[in-house]
Amino acid sequence: MHLFATARRRAYVAIMDQTDFQLGPEAAGKRIVVAMSGGVDSSVVAALAHATGAETIGVTLQLYDHGEAIGRAGSCCAGRDIRDARAVCDRLGIAHYVFDHETSFREQVVDKFADEYLAGRTPIPCVQCNMGPKFTDLLKLARDLGADCLATGHYVRRVEGAHGAELHRGADPARDQSYFLFATTQSQLDYLRFPLGGLPKARVREIAAELGLGVAAKPDSQDICFVPDGDYAGLVKKLRPEAAETAGDIVDLGGAKLGEHRGLIHFTVGQRRGLEIGGSPEPLYVVRVEPATKRVVVGPRRALAVEAARMTDINWLGGDFTGPVTAKVRSMAKPVPARLVGNRIVFDAPEYGVAPGQAAVLYAGERMLGGGWIAETEAALVAA
């Protein structure tokens, strides 16, 4: 039986009516480029795009040296993943192209990751990847190929609002990726499509299995694909040998020395493990990292309380929206009530775990309004 028999095609087109292709009845004359990482999500997006009847082209960015990437587990856009993406395209009967973007990925994502750690900040490489290779570079490629849109496997929803396209959370709260897309510009959003935004992950895997795609049971990639073993400090040392020279003191809030550490790259704000300090009457956490003095400043949990944060490089998708907002300051955190005052986020109640280098992302209900990079925080006074 043909991969897309009439009943099956209708079923998948019905799914897309609930999602985001919005190509209209003339889909057969359209062209869709799909960003394919080799995982199940982007593979199903390619299948859904093909089911519309539009010409579908799969595009994969090779982000690692091919020889080094062979056999890499838990990554994306590596050697094995490229083969998986090509196999899916062969199964669907669509074209597949691979473009070498290793240099761009290294400069825009990996090097920035190392530099942020050296500067005492907590980086989010997934946002940098979306801002660079995945959206900026891929959008240009898609336009060069004459595509009507670029589709990705992100779990977010693109909703047509009164004043144009809006970005909303994914319907599955456990999979929502809107935090990582805060830097998406309006012009990018107008061209992007997110067909999985209204689906749970379990259904996506079911579709892959129904179509006989070999990636149906493939594990998800790690959050930081270029650190497959989780040894962030080891990678930073490899890229920046001077990181080994940042050993120094661990001090309390008053500057008194409590111990020594073997390098700033081993610590981030809010961290509790690895301090190896005894004798404190209460648990201690990293309150800040000071590259200039090579000190790690620690204190009780209440010292992590923040009342406001200053942002830089703010990207705004909210138009003239002026209503109440919630702010999310970590990818796994729940949005909390806040106010946007100029370039500052002021929290209604003290917020914890707010770290320079991370992003503050603003929402109005399910709608993602935009956000910016946290440059510095303002401590809240919390009683002992």
Secondary structure, 3 states (H helix, E strand, C coil): CCCCCHHHHHHHHHHHHCCCCCCCCCHHHCEEEEECCCCHHHHHHHHHHHHCCCEEEEEEEECCCHHHHCCCCCCCCCHHHHHHHHHHHHHHCCEEEEEECHHHHHHHHHHHHHHHHHCCCCCCHHHHHHHHHHHHHHHHHHHHCCCCEEECCCCEEEEEECCEEEEEECCCCCCCCHHHHCCCCHHHHHHEECCCCCCCHHHHHHHHHHCCCCCCCCCCCCCCCCCCCCCHHHHHHHHCHHHHHCCEEEECCCCCEEEEECCHHHCCCCCCCCCCCCCCCCCCEEEEEECCCCEEEEECHHHHCEEEEEEEEEEECCCCCCCCEEEECCCCCCCEEEEEECCEEEEEEEECCCCCCCEEEEEECCEEEEEEEEEEEEECCCCC
